[in-house]
Each structure stands twice: as C-alpha cells, then as structure tokens.
C-alpha cells in the first residue's frame, strides 16, 4: 500500500539548492559559513561547540571547492 509523506514534518529530501558552504576561522577555531550562490551573500555561520576546535558542517549543503593555483606556462617566441 502506498503511503503519502506526512505533511508539515519539515523533512528535507535531497540537497539544498542554491547554497554552498566553505570553511572559515572564527576566533582561532574552524567554522563553516553558508553562502547564497546567486548573490554571494553569507547566510549563516556554524560555530564550534564549547571546548571543541572544529564545527560540524551544514547538512545537505554542498562544499565549495578550493581555488586551485594553476601554473600557466609562458610561451616563448622562436
């Protein structure tokens, strides 16, 4: 028998769209900062628990990739 999901249970299915998170520092400890991908504005910060050095990630929000330092080869004229 098919069962419909309960309404109003605030359950999220799948990933959070249009959001990303990046690691930052907050008072010397590592924290996670959530960002809106459309405007680039910072939405929220997850602080580490008292006595801990690192915070937990936001659930279902994709992690931004670090910008890779790419070496560009210079072309030489002959």
PyMOL Python script that loads the backbone (N, CA, C, O; Angstrom):
from pymol import cmd

cmd.read_pdbstr("""\
ATOM      1  N   UNK A   1       0.844  -1.174   0.000  1.00  0.00           N
ATOM      2  CA  UNK A   1       0.000   0.000   0.000  1.00  0.00           C
ATOM      3  C   UNK A   1       0.894   1.244   0.000  1.00  0.00           C
ATOM      4  O   UNK A   1       1.834   1.331   0.789  1.00  0.00           O
ATOM      5  N   UNK A   2       0.607   2.188  -0.868  1.00  0.00           N
ATOM      6  CA  UNK A   2       1.400   3.413  -0.950  1.00  0.00           C
ATOM      7  C   UNK A   2       1.019   4.357   0.184  1.00  0.00           C
ATOM      8  O   UNK A   2      -0.146   4.500   0.553  1.00  0.00           O
ATOM      9  N   UNK A   3       2.054   4.991   0.715  1.00  0.00           N
ATOM     10  CA  UNK A   3       1.818   5.908   1.827  1.00  0.00           C
ATOM     11  C   UNK A   3       2.346   7.279   1.435  1.00  0.00           C
ATOM     12  O   UNK A   3       3.493   7.406   1.006  1.00  0.00           O
ATOM     13  N   UNK A   4       1.527   8.291   1.577  1.00  0.00           N
ATOM     14  CA  UNK A   4       1.966   9.651   1.309  1.00  0.00           C
ATOM     15  C   UNK A   4       2.796  10.138   2.482  1.00  0.00           C
ATOM     16  O   UNK A   4       2.557   9.744   3.623  1.00  0.00           O
ATOM     17  N   UNK A   5       3.778  11.001   2.202  1.00  0.00           N
ATOM     18  CA  UNK A   5       4.607  11.514   3.285  1.00  0.00           C
ATOM     19  C   UNK A   5       3.774  12.411   4.192  1.00  0.00           C
ATOM     20  O   UNK A   5       2.843  13.071   3.731  1.00  0.00           O
ATOM     21  N   UNK A   6       4.105  12.435   5.471  1.00  0.00           N
ATOM     22  CA  UNK A   6       3.332  13.302   6.369  1.00  0.00           C
ATOM     23  C   UNK A   6       3.601  14.770   6.045  1.00  0.00           C
ATOM     24  O   UNK A   6       4.747  15.167   5.838  1.00  0.00           O
ATOM     25  N   UNK A   7       2.558  15.557   6.003  1.00  0.00           N
ATOM     26  CA  UNK A   7       2.711  16.980   5.706  1.00  0.00           C
ATOM     27  C   UNK A   7       3.075  17.728   6.976  1.00  0.00           C
ATOM     28  O   UNK A   7       2.616  17.394   8.068  1.00  0.00           O
ATOM     29  N   UNK A   8       3.909  18.746   6.812  1.00  0.00           N
ATOM     30  CA  UNK A   8       4.257  19.576   7.960  1.00  0.00           C
ATOM     31  C   UNK A   8       5.343  18.997   8.834  1.00  0.00           C
ATOM     32  O   UNK A   8       5.553  19.488   9.943  1.00  0.00           O
ATOM     33  N   UNK A   9       6.055  17.952   8.374  1.00  0.00           N
ATOM     34  CA  UNK A   9       7.101  17.374   9.217  1.00  0.00           C
ATOM     35  C   UNK A   9       8.448  18.050   8.984  1.00  0.00           C
ATOM     36  O   UNK A   9       9.437  17.687   9.622  1.00  0.00           O
ATOM     37  N   UNK A  10       8.503  19.046   8.062  1.00  0.00           N
ATOM     38  CA  UNK A  10       9.714  19.810   7.768  1.00  0.00           C
ATOM     39  C   UNK A  10      10.903  18.931   7.382  1.00  0.00           C
ATOM     40  O   UNK A  10      12.049  19.288   7.657  1.00  0.00           O
ATOM     41  N   UNK A  11      10.644  17.795   6.754  1.00  0.00           N
ATOM     42  CA  UNK A  11      11.717  16.913   6.311  1.00  0.00           C
ATOM     43  C   UNK A  11      12.199  17.357   4.938  1.00  0.00           C
ATOM     44  O   UNK A  11      11.393  17.623   4.047  1.00  0.00           O
ATOM     45  N   UNK A  12      13.505  17.436   4.771  1.00  0.00           N
ATOM     46  CA  UNK A  12      14.097  17.834   3.505  1.00  0.00           C
ATOM     47  C   UNK A  12      14.469  16.582   2.732  1.00  0.00           C
ATOM     48  O   UNK A  12      15.056  15.657   3.294  1.00  0.00           O
ATOM     49  N   UNK A  13      14.141  16.544   1.471  1.00  0.00           N
ATOM     50  CA  UNK A  13      14.504  15.432   0.603  1.00  0.00           C
ATOM     51  C   UNK A  13      15.564  15.925  -0.361  1.00  0.00           C
ATOM     52  O   UNK A  13      15.296  16.835  -1.145  1.00  0.00           O
ATOM     53  N   UNK A  14      16.761  15.353  -0.331  1.00  0.00           N
ATOM     54  CA  UNK A  14      17.815  15.729  -1.262  1.00  0.00           C
ATOM     55  C   UNK A  14      18.636  16.914  -0.774  1.00  0.00           C
ATOM     56  O   UNK A  14      18.558  17.312   0.388  1.00  0.00           O
ATOM     57  N   UNK A  15      19.424  17.465  -1.689  1.00  0.00           N
ATOM     58  CA  UNK A  15      20.355  18.537  -1.349  1.00  0.00           C
ATOM     59  C   UNK A  15      19.648  19.886  -1.308  1.00  0.00           C
ATOM     60  O   UNK A  15      18.597  20.076  -1.921  1.00  0.00           O
ATOM     61  N   UNK A  16      20.249  20.819  -0.573  1.00  0.00           N
ATOM     62  CA  UNK A  16      19.757  22.190  -0.520  1.00  0.00           C
ATOM     63  C   UNK A  16      20.242  22.894  -1.793  1.00  0.00           C
ATOM     64  O   UNK A  16      21.442  22.922  -2.064  1.00  0.00           O
ATOM     65  N   UNK A  17      19.334  23.448  -2.557  1.00  0.00           N
ATOM     66  CA  UNK A  17      19.678  24.086  -3.821  1.00  0.00           C
ATOM     67  C   UNK A  17      20.110  25.534  -3.586  1.00  0.00           C
ATOM     68  O   UNK A  17      19.668  26.174  -2.633  1.00  0.00           O
ATOM     69  N   UNK A  18      20.971  26.037  -4.454  1.00  0.00           N
ATOM     70  CA  UNK A  18      21.409  27.426  -4.462  1.00  0.00           C
ATOM     71  C   UNK A  18      22.131  27.843  -3.183  1.00  0.00           C
ATOM     72  O   UNK A  18      22.090  29.013  -2.801  1.00  0.00           O
ATOM     73  N   UNK A  19      22.784  26.902  -2.528  1.00  0.00           N
ATOM     74  CA  UNK A  19      23.559  27.200  -1.336  1.00  0.00           C
ATOM     75  C   UNK A  19      24.891  26.459  -1.433  1.00  0.00           C
ATOM     76  O   UNK A  19      24.985  25.413  -2.075  1.00  0.00           O
ATOM     77  N   UNK A  20      25.919  27.015  -0.788  1.00  0.00           N
ATOM     78  CA  UNK A  20      27.198  26.327  -0.684  1.00  0.00           C
ATOM     79  C   UNK A  20      27.798  26.695   0.663  1.00  0.00           C
ATOM     80  O   UNK A  20      27.367  27.657   1.300  1.00  0.00           O
ATOM     81  N   UNK A  21      28.788  25.934   1.094  1.00  0.00           N
ATOM     82  CA  UNK A  21      29.445  26.227   2.363  1.00  0.00           C
ATOM     83  C   UNK A  21      30.945  26.159   2.186  1.00  0.00           C
ATOM     84  O   UNK A  21      31.459  25.422   1.345  1.00  0.00           O
ATOM     85  N   UNK A  22      31.636  26.940   2.994  1.00  0.00           N
ATOM     86  CA  UNK A  22      33.076  26.980   2.946  1.00  0.00           C
ATOM     87  C   UNK A  22      33.613  27.033   4.369  1.00  0.00           C
ATOM     88  O   UNK A  22      32.943  27.521   5.279  1.00  0.00           O
ATOM     89  N   UNK A  23      34.821  26.529   4.550  1.00  0.00           N
ATOM     90  CA  UNK A  23      35.434  26.527   5.877  1.00  0.00           C
ATOM     91  C   UNK A  23      36.056  27.894   6.135  1.00  0.00           C
ATOM     92  O   UNK A  23      36.699  28.464   5.253  1.00  0.00           O
ATOM     93  N   UNK A  24      35.866  28.414   7.332  1.00  0.00           N
ATOM     94  CA  UNK A  24      36.438  29.695   7.728  1.00  0.00           C
ATOM     95  C   UNK A  24      36.948  29.579   9.164  1.00  0.00           C
ATOM     96  O   UNK A  24      36.744  28.560   9.824  1.00  0.00           O
ATOM     97  N   UNK A  25      37.602  30.616   9.631  1.00  0.00           N
ATOM     98  CA  UNK A  25      38.065  30.615  11.017  1.00  0.00           C
ATOM     99  C   UNK A  25      37.284  31.644  11.807  1.00  0.00           C
ATOM    100  O   UNK A  25      36.949  32.714  11.298  1.00  0.00           O
ATOM    101  N   UNK A  26      36.999  31.318  13.042  1.00  0.00           N
ATOM    102  CA  UNK A  26      36.236  32.186  13.913  1.00  0.00           C
ATOM    103  C   UNK A  26      36.871  32.124  15.292  1.00  0.00           C
ATOM    104  O   UNK A  26      36.665  31.164  16.035  1.00  0.00           O
ATOM    105  N   UNK A  27      37.641  33.145  15.633  1.00  0.00           N
ATOM    106  CA  UNK A  27      38.301  33.163  16.930  1.00  0.00           C
ATOM    107  C   UNK A  27      39.363  32.092  17.066  1.00  0.00           C
ATOM    108  O   UNK A  27      39.567  31.565  18.160  1.00  0.00           O
ATOM    109  N   UNK A  28      40.039  31.760  15.990  1.00  0.00           N
ATOM    110  CA  UNK A  28      41.089  30.755  16.022  1.00  0.00           C
ATOM    111  C   UNK A  28      40.605  29.333  15.810  1.00  0.00           C
ATOM    112  O   UNK A  28      41.427  28.437  15.619  1.00  0.00           O
ATOM    113  N   UNK A  29      39.298  29.091  15.836  1.00  0.00           N
ATOM    114  CA  UNK A  29      38.749  27.757  15.612  1.00  0.00           C
ATOM    115  C   UNK A  29      38.115  27.713  14.229  1.00  0.00           C
ATOM    116  O   UNK A  29      37.690  28.744  13.707  1.00  0.00           O
ATOM    117  N   UNK A  30      38.049  26.524  13.633  1.00  0.00           N
ATOM    118  CA  UNK A  30      37.466  26.424  12.300  1.00  0.00           C
ATOM    119  C   UNK A  30      35.941  26.365  12.396  1.00  0.00           C
ATOM    120  O   UNK A  30      35.382  25.670  13.245  1.00  0.00           O
ATOM    121  N   UNK A  31      35.281  27.112  11.505  1.00  0.00           N
ATOM    122  CA  UNK A  31      33.827  27.178  11.456  1.00  0.00           C
ATOM    123  C   UNK A  31      33.389  26.958  10.011  1.00  0.00           C
ATOM    124  O   UNK A  31      34.216  26.990   9.099  1.00  0.00           O
ATOM    125  N   UNK A  32      32.096  26.735   9.799  1.00  0.00           N
ATOM    126  CA  UNK A  32      31.537  26.584   8.458  1.00  0.00           C
ATOM    127  C   UNK A  32      30.628  27.765   8.187  1.00  0.00           C
ATOM    128  O   UNK A  32      29.788  28.111   9.018  1.00  0.00           O
ATOM    129  N   UNK A  33      30.792  28.393   7.015  1.00  0.00           N
ATOM    130  CA  UNK A  33      29.996  29.538   6.620  1.00  0.00           C
ATOM    131  C   UNK A  33      29.148  29.156   5.418  1.00  0.00           C
ATOM    132  O   UNK A  33      29.659  28.643   4.422  1.00  0.00           O
ATOM    133  N   UNK A  34      27.837  29.413   5.519  1.00  0.00           N
ATOM    134  CA  UNK A  34      26.910  29.084   4.437  1.00  0.00           C
ATOM    135  C   UNK A  34      26.724  30.322   3.566  1.00  0.00           C
ATOM    136  O   UNK A  34      26.609  31.436   4.077  1.00  0.00           O
ATOM    137  N   UNK A  35      26.693  30.123   2.242  1.00  0.00           N
ATOM    138  CA  UNK A  35      26.643  31.231   1.291  1.00  0.00           C
ATOM    139  C   UNK A  35      25.542  31.020   0.263  1.00  0.00           C
ATOM    140  O   UNK A  35      25.290  29.898  -0.173  1.00  0.00           O
ATOM    141  N   UNK A  36      24.891  32.114  -0.117  1.00  0.00           N
ATOM    142  CA  UNK A  36      23.898  32.103  -1.178  1.00  0.00           C
ATOM    143  C   UNK A  36      24.640  32.175  -2.504  1.00  0.00           C
ATOM    144  O   UNK A  36      25.430  33.096  -2.709  1.00  0.00           O
ATOM    145  N   UNK A  37      24.409  31.228  -3.409  1.00  0.00           N
ATOM    146  CA  UNK A  37      25.165  31.182  -4.655  1.00  0.00           C
ATOM    147  C   UNK A  37      24.761  32.282  -5.625  1.00  0.00           C
ATOM    148  O   UNK A  37      25.591  32.720  -6.421  1.00  0.00           O
ATOM    149  N   UNK A  38      23.520  32.741  -5.589  1.00  0.00           N
ATOM    150  CA  UNK A  38      23.065  33.761  -6.531  1.00  0.00           C
ATOM    151  C   UNK A  38      23.685  35.122  -6.227  1.00  0.00           C
ATOM    152  O   UNK A  38      24.230  35.768  -7.121  1.00  0.00           O
ATOM    153  N   UNK A  39      23.606  35.561  -4.971  1.00  0.00           N
ATOM    154  CA  UNK A  39      24.095  36.896  -4.624  1.00  0.00           C
ATOM    155  C   UNK A  39      25.478  36.870  -3.993  1.00  0.00           C
ATOM    156  O   UNK A  39      26.135  37.909  -3.929  1.00  0.00           O
ATOM    157  N   UNK A  40      25.938  35.716  -3.527  1.00  0.00           N
ATOM    158  CA  UNK A  40      27.244  35.611  -2.882  1.00  0.00           C
ATOM    159  C   UNK A  40      27.235  36.054  -1.434  1.00  0.00           C
ATOM    160  O   UNK A  40      28.284  36.084  -0.790  1.00  0.00           O
ATOM    161  N   UNK A  41      26.078  36.394  -0.917  1.00  0.00           N
ATOM    162  CA  UNK A  41      25.973  36.893   0.452  1.00  0.00           C
ATOM    163  C   UNK A  41      26.073  35.736   1.452  1.00  0.00           C
ATOM    164  O   UNK A  41      25.577  34.640   1.193  1.00  0.00           O
ATOM    165  N   UNK A  42      26.713  35.988   2.587  1.00  0.00           N
ATOM    166  CA  UNK A  42      26.849  34.981   3.633  1.00  0.00           C
ATOM    167  C   UNK A  42      25.547  34.905   4.420  1.00  0.00           C
ATOM    168  O   UNK A  42      24.994  35.928   4.823  1.00  0.00           O
ATOM    169  N   UNK A  43      25.067  33.691   4.634  1.00  0.00           N
ATOM    170  CA  UNK A  43      23.771  33.490   5.270  1.00  0.00           C
ATOM    171  C   UNK A  43      23.922  33.135   6.742  1.00  0.00           C
ATOM    172  O   UNK A  43      23.259  33.729   7.592  1.00  0.00           O
ATOM    173  N   UNK A  44      24.787  32.173   7.051  1.00  0.00           N
ATOM    174  CA  UNK A  44      24.911  31.727   8.424  1.00  0.00           C
ATOM    175  C   UNK A  44      26.272  31.141   8.697  1.00  0.00           C
ATOM    176  O   UNK A  44      26.998  30.765   7.776  1.00  0.00           O
ATOM    177  N   UNK A  45      26.618  31.063   9.980  1.00  0.00           N
ATOM    178  CA  UNK A  45      27.890  30.501  10.408  1.00  0.00           C
ATOM    179  C   UNK A  45      27.612  29.466  11.477  1.00  0.00           C
ATOM    180  O   UNK A  45      26.824  29.706  12.391  1.00  0.00           O
ATOM    181  N   UNK A  46      28.257  28.317  11.366  1.00  0.00           N
ATOM    182  CA  UNK A  46      28.158  27.288  12.384  1.00  0.00           C
ATOM    183  C   UNK A  46      29.425  27.329  13.220  1.00  0.00           C
ATOM    184  O   UNK A  46      30.513  27.027  12.729  1.00  0.00           O
ATOM    185  N   UNK A  47      29.282  27.702  14.484  1.00  0.00           N
ATOM    186  CA  UNK A  47      30.423  27.820  15.384  1.00  0.00           C
ATOM    187  C   UNK A  47      30.737  26.463  16.004  1.00  0.00           C
ATOM    188  O   UNK A  47      29.861  25.604  16.097  1.00  0.00           O
ATOM    189  N   UNK A  48      31.984  26.268  16.427  1.00  0.00           N
ATOM    190  CA  UNK A  48      32.305  25.022  17.132  1.00  0.00           C
ATOM    191  C   UNK A  48      31.677  25.020  18.522  1.00  0.00           C
ATOM    192  O   UNK A  48      31.474  26.071  19.129  1.00  0.00           O
ATOM    193  N   UNK A  49      31.377  23.829  19.011  1.00  0.00           N
ATOM    194  CA  UNK A  49      30.816  23.704  20.354  1.00  0.00           C
ATOM    195  C   UNK A  49      31.851  24.125  21.387  1.00  0.00           C
ATOM    196  O   UNK A  49      33.051  24.116  21.114  1.00  0.00           O
ATOM    197  N   UNK A  50      31.392  24.486  22.548  1.00  0.00           N
ATOM    198  CA  UNK A  50      32.303  24.944  23.593  1.00  0.00           C
ATOM    199  C   UNK A  50      33.293  23.834  23.944  1.00  0.00           C
ATOM    200  O   UNK A  50      32.902  22.703  24.230  1.00  0.00           O
ATOM    201  N   UNK A  51      34.574  24.175  23.915  1.00  0.00           N
ATOM    202  CA  UNK A  51      35.617  23.206  24.208  1.00  0.00           C
ATOM    203  C   UNK A  51      36.090  22.417  23.002  1.00  0.00           C
ATOM    204  O   UNK A  51      37.015  21.613  23.119  1.00  0.00           O
ATOM    205  N   UNK A  52      35.474  22.629  21.841  1.00  0.00           N
ATOM    206  CA  UNK A  52      35.874  21.928  20.617  1.00  0.00           C
ATOM    207  C   UNK A  52      36.640  22.886  19.720  1.00  0.00           C
ATOM    208  O   UNK A  52      36.506  24.104  19.839  1.00  0.00           O
ATOM    209  N   UNK A  53      37.443  22.331  18.822  1.00  0.00           N
ATOM    210  CA  UNK A  53      38.231  23.151  17.914  1.00  0.00           C
ATOM    211  C   UNK A  53      37.608  23.284  16.536  1.00  0.00           C
ATOM    212  O   UNK A  53      37.973  24.190  15.788  1.00  0.00           O
ATOM    213  N   UNK A  54      36.673  22.402  16.178  1.00  0.00           N
ATOM    214  CA  UNK A  54      36.080  22.438  14.850  1.00  0.00           C
ATOM    215  C   UNK A  54      34.565  22.297  14.944  1.00  0.00           C
ATOM    216  O   UNK A  54      34.043  21.638  15.843  1.00  0.00           O
ATOM    217  N   UNK A  55      33.876  22.923  14.006  1.00  0.00           N
ATOM    218  CA  UNK A  55      32.417  22.848  13.945  1.00  0.00           C
ATOM    219  C   UNK A  55      31.995  21.766  12.967  1.00  0.00           C
ATOM    220  O   UNK A  55      32.784  21.334  12.128  1.00  0.00           O
ATOM    221  N   UNK A  56      30.743  21.330  13.079  1.00  0.00           N
ATOM    222  CA  UNK A  56      30.193  20.363  12.133  1.00  0.00           C
ATOM    223  C   UNK A  56      29.644  21.099  10.923  1.00  0.00           C
ATOM    224  O   UNK A  56      29.289  22.274  11.016  1.00  0.00           O
ATOM    225  N   UNK A  57      29.571  20.408   9.780  1.00  0.00           N
ATOM    226  CA  UNK A  57      29.079  21.005   8.543  1.00  0.00           C
ATOM    227  C   UNK A  57      27.566  21.188   8.603  1.00  0.00           C
ATOM    228  O   UNK A  57      26.880  20.597   9.437  1.00  0.00           O
ATOM    229  N   UNK A  58      27.055  22.043   7.676  1.00  0.00           N
ATOM    230  CA  UNK A  58      25.625  22.150   7.467  1.00  0.00           C
ATOM    231  C   UNK A  58      25.179  20.909   6.717  1.00  0.00           C
ATOM    232  O   UNK A  58      25.883  20.449   5.819  1.00  0.00           O
ATOM    233  N   UNK A  59      24.021  20.357   7.066  1.00  0.00           N
ATOM    234  CA  UNK A  59      23.539  19.139   6.418  1.00  0.00           C
ATOM    235  C   UNK A  59      22.960  19.448   5.046  1.00  0.00           C
ATOM    236  O   UNK A  59      22.174  20.384   4.898  1.00  0.00           O
ATOM    237  N   UNK A  60      23.341  18.674   4.053  1.00  0.00           N
ATOM    238  CA  UNK A  60      22.756  18.773   2.726  1.00  0.00           C
ATOM    239  C   UNK A  60      23.234  19.935   1.883  1.00  0.00           C
ATOM    240  O   UNK A  60      22.740  20.120   0.771  1.00  0.00           O
ATOM    241  N   UNK A  61      24.188  20.735   2.378  1.00  0.00           N
ATOM    242  CA  UNK A  61      24.690  21.887   1.627  1.00  0.00           C
ATOM    243  C   UNK A  61      26.025  21.511   1.008  1.00  0.00           C
ATOM    244  O   UNK A  61      26.896  20.969   1.688  1.00  0.00           O
ATOM    245  N   UNK A  62      26.191  21.795  -0.283  1.00  0.00           N
ATOM    246  CA  UNK A  62      27.415  21.396  -0.979  1.00  0.00           C
ATOM    247  C   UNK A  62      28.602  22.225  -0.515  1.00  0.00           C
ATOM    248  O   UNK A  62      28.455  23.393  -0.153  1.00  0.00           O
ATOM    249  N   UNK A  63      29.777  21.611  -0.528  1.00  0.00           N
ATOM    250  CA  UNK A  63      31.015  22.252  -0.090  1.00  0.00           C
ATOM    251  C   UNK A  63      31.699  22.875  -1.299  1.00  0.00           C
ATOM    252  O   UNK A  63      31.848  22.230  -2.337  1.00  0.00           O
ATOM    253  N   UNK A  64      32.113  24.129  -1.161  1.00  0.00           N
ATOM    254  CA  UNK A  64      32.806  24.809  -2.254  1.00  0.00           C
ATOM    255  C   UNK A  64      34.184  24.200  -2.437  1.00  0.00           C
ATOM    256  O   UNK A  64      34.852  23.837  -1.470  1.00  0.00           O
ATOM    257  N   UNK A  65      34.596  24.094  -3.683  1.00  0.00           N
ATOM    258  CA  UNK A  65      35.934  23.594  -3.972  1.00  0.00           C
ATOM    259  C   UNK A  65      36.935  24.717  -3.766  1.00  0.00           C
ATOM    260  O   UNK A  65      36.630  25.883  -4.016  1.00  0.00           O
ATOM    261  N   UNK A  66      38.118  24.368  -3.313  1.00  0.00           N
ATOM    262  CA  UNK A  66      39.168  25.355  -3.140  1.00  0.00           C
ATOM    263  C   UNK A  66      39.678  25.799  -4.497  1.00  0.00           C
ATOM    264  O   UNK A  66      39.732  25.008  -5.438  1.00  0.00           O
ATOM    265  N   UNK A  67      40.049  27.054  -4.596  1.00  0.00           N
ATOM    266  CA  UNK A  67      40.606  27.567  -5.846  1.00  0.00           C
ATOM    267  C   UNK A  67      42.001  26.992  -6.015  1.00  0.00           C
ATOM    268  O   UNK A  67      42.871  27.191  -5.167  1.00  0.00           O
ATOM    269  N   UNK A  68      42.207  26.291  -7.096  1.00  0.00           N
ATOM    270  CA  UNK A  68      43.498  25.662  -7.338  1.00  0.00           C
ATOM    271  C   UNK A  68      44.450  26.677  -7.962  1.00  0.00           C
ATOM    272  O   UNK A  68      44.071  27.436  -8.854  1.00  0.00           O
ATOM    273  N   UNK A  69      45.653  26.679  -7.493  1.00  0.00           N
ATOM    274  CA  UNK A  69      46.674  27.543  -8.084  1.00  0.00           C
ATOM    275  C   UNK A  69      47.227  26.841  -9.309  1.00  0.00           C
ATOM    276  O   UNK A  69      48.002  25.890  -9.207  1.00  0.00           O
ATOM    277  N   UNK A  70      46.817  27.323 -10.459  1.00  0.00           N
ATOM    278  CA  UNK A  70      47.248  26.711 -11.705  1.00  0.00           C
ATOM    279  C   UNK A  70      48.437  27.483 -12.249  1.00  0.00           C
ATOM    280  O   UNK A  70      48.424  28.711 -12.326  1.00  0.00           O
ATOM    281  N   UNK A  71      49.429  26.758 -12.610  1.00  0.00           N
ATOM    282  CA  UNK A  71      50.600  27.380 -13.216  1.00  0.00           C
ATOM    283  C   UNK A  71      50.364  27.524 -14.705  1.00  0.00           C
ATOM    284  O   UNK A  71      49.972  26.577 -15.387  1.00  0.00           O
ATOM    285  N   UNK A  72      50.603  28.699 -15.183  1.00  0.00           N
ATOM    286  CA  UNK A  72      50.435  28.962 -16.609  1.00  0.00           C
ATOM    287  C   UNK A  72      51.814  28.994 -17.239  1.00  0.00           C
ATOM    288  O   UNK A  72      52.678  29.775 -16.842  1.00  0.00           O
ATOM    289  N   UNK A  73      52.004  28.135 -18.222  1.00  0.00           N
ATOM    290  CA  UNK A  73      53.299  28.078 -18.909  1.00  0.00           C
ATOM    291  C   UNK A  73      53.417  29.260 -19.859  1.00  0.00           C
ATOM    292  O   UNK A  73      52.500  29.552 -20.626  1.00  0.00           O
ATOM    293  N   UNK A  74      54.540  29.923 -19.797  1.00  0.00           N
ATOM    294  CA  UNK A  74      54.770  31.061 -20.679  1.00  0.00           C
ATOM    295  C   UNK A  74      55.201  30.542 -22.048  1.00  0.00           C
ATOM    296  O   UNK A  74      56.012  29.622 -22.164  1.00  0.00           O
ATOM    297  N   UNK A  75      54.635  31.158 -23.070  1.00  0.00           N
ATOM    298  CA  UNK A  75      55.020  30.793 -24.424  1.00  0.00           C
ATOM    299  C   UNK A  75      56.264  31.576 -24.810  1.00  0.00           C
ATOM    300  O   UNK A  75      56.368  32.776 -24.555  1.00  0.00           O
ATOM    301  N   UNK A  76      57.183  30.889 -25.415  1.00  0.00           N
ATOM    302  CA  UNK A  76      58.422  31.553 -25.855  1.00  0.00           C
ATOM    303  C   UNK A  76      58.382  31.726 -27.363  1.00  0.00           C
ATOM    304  O   UNK A  76      57.916  30.855 -28.097  1.00  0.00           O
ATOM    305  N   UNK A  77      58.875  32.854 -27.799  1.00  0.00           N
ATOM    306  CA  UNK A  77      58.946  33.105 -29.240  1.00  0.00           C
ATOM    307  C   UNK A  77      60.226  32.528 -29.806  1.00  0.00           C
ATOM    308  O   UNK A  77      61.275  32.557 -29.161  1.00  0.00           O
ATOM    309  N   UNK A  78      60.133  32.014 -30.997  1.00  0.00           N
ATOM    310  CA  UNK A  78      61.308  31.450 -31.659  1.00  0.00           C
ATOM    311  C   UNK A  78      61.699  32.278 -32.835  1.00  0.00           C
ATOM    312  O   UNK A  78      62.670  31.958 -33.520  1.00  0.00           O
TER     313      UNK A  78
END
""", "prot")
cmd.dss("prot")
cmd.show_as("cartoon", "prot")
cmd.util.cbc("prot")
cmd.orient("prot")
